[in-house]
């Protein structure tokens, strides 16, 4: 569902947590373009505890993307949450800048 708010399209992001274990997690972004998943991947890969991070698109006609992350230590979901918070702050700062 999209709302128009101050000239910006806001959208609820639908995700599913797929395979997850102590060091790896897969998050599926449902009906999303590449922006969110790749933005998160860019921030995640900078974390020194991250061994691997990638975005997978299973088929060109499927609109879902899978974010795959493997960590050396720590919780992979916590790393994703930390990156999501940083990405949200970056978006908020950008919005303030362009006002």
Wavefront OBJ file of the C-alpha trace (Angstrom):
o trace
v 0.000 0.000 0.000
v 1.444 3.353 -1.004
v 0.660 6.719 0.549
v 1.623 10.086 -0.831
v 3.098 12.128 1.991
v 4.883 15.397 1.314
v 5.652 14.301 -2.228
v 7.343 11.065 -1.145
v 5.952 7.580 -1.722
v 5.950 5.605 1.514
v 5.503 1.872 1.400
v 5.248 -0.976 3.874
v 8.044 -3.412 3.209
v 7.101 -7.073 3.314
v 9.842 -9.485 4.369
v 10.067 -13.125 5.305
v 12.858 -14.637 7.351
v 13.873 -17.795 5.542
v 16.677 -20.156 6.425
v 18.408 -19.039 9.609
v 21.006 -20.583 11.839
v 23.676 -19.360 14.250
v 25.818 -17.695 11.561
v 23.633 -17.286 8.477
v 20.261 -15.814 7.587
v 18.219 -15.320 4.447
v 15.641 -12.532 4.297
v 13.217 -12.372 1.362
v 11.953 -8.948 0.284
v 8.555 -9.543 -1.308
v 7.536 -7.394 -4.288
v 10.435 -4.966 -3.794
v 12.894 -3.432 -6.201
v 16.631 -3.708 -5.635
v 17.035 -0.470 -3.685
v 16.333 -1.673 -0.145
v 18.118 -5.021 -0.393
v 21.228 -3.591 -2.054
v 21.315 -0.609 0.303
v 21.274 -2.965 3.273
v 23.904 -5.198 1.689
v 26.238 -2.244 1.215
v 25.995 -1.356 4.905
v 26.143 -4.963 6.088
v 29.299 -5.803 4.160
v 31.150 -2.995 5.986
v 30.626 -4.774 9.336
v 33.861 -6.517 10.371
v 31.889 -9.492 11.730
v 30.315 -10.170 8.331
v 31.926 -12.892 6.264
v 29.532 -12.728 3.300
v 26.565 -10.660 2.143
v 24.749 -10.847 -1.174
v 21.428 -10.188 -2.833
v 19.964 -12.953 -4.951
v 17.212 -12.677 -7.547
v 16.009 -16.146 -8.417
v 14.410 -15.247 -11.752
v 14.028 -12.014 -13.789
v 10.234 -12.251 -13.693
v 10.048 -12.774 -9.917
v 9.815 -9.508 -7.981
v 11.214 -10.877 -4.734
v 14.863 -10.596 -3.677
v 16.783 -12.604 -1.098
v 19.368 -10.982 1.165
v 21.881 -13.594 2.316
v 24.247 -12.844 5.183
v 26.852 -14.963 6.946
v 28.677 -13.704 10.037
v 31.907 -14.821 11.700
v 30.394 -14.245 15.138
v 27.259 -12.699 16.550
v 23.658 -12.877 15.398
v 23.050 -12.296 11.654
v 19.572 -10.851 12.314
v 21.073 -8.289 14.716
v 23.500 -7.221 11.977
v 20.587 -6.738 9.563
v 18.631 -4.745 12.173
v 21.657 -2.514 12.819
v 22.116 -1.877 9.088
v 18.378 -1.171 8.662
v 18.504 1.415 11.467
v 21.531 3.070 9.854
v 19.821 3.110 6.440
v 16.683 4.651 7.987
v 18.792 7.363 9.635
v 20.530 8.076 6.334
v 17.145 8.436 4.614
v 15.888 10.728 7.402
v 19.010 12.905 7.138
v 18.614 13.106 3.367
v 14.993 14.110 3.729
v 15.993 16.939 6.111
v 18.675 18.080 3.678
v 16.345 18.342 0.684
v 13.514 20.076 2.542
l 1 2 3 4 5 6 7 8 9 10 11 12 13 14 15 16 17 18 19 20 21 22 23 24 25 26 27 28 29 30 31 32 33 34 35 36 37 38 39 40 41 42 43 44 45 46 47 48 49 50 51 52 53 54 55 56 57 58 59 60 61 62 63 64 65 66 67 68 69 70 71 72 73 74 75 76 77 78 79 80 81 82 83 84 85 86 87 88 89 90 91 92 93 94 95 96 97 98 99
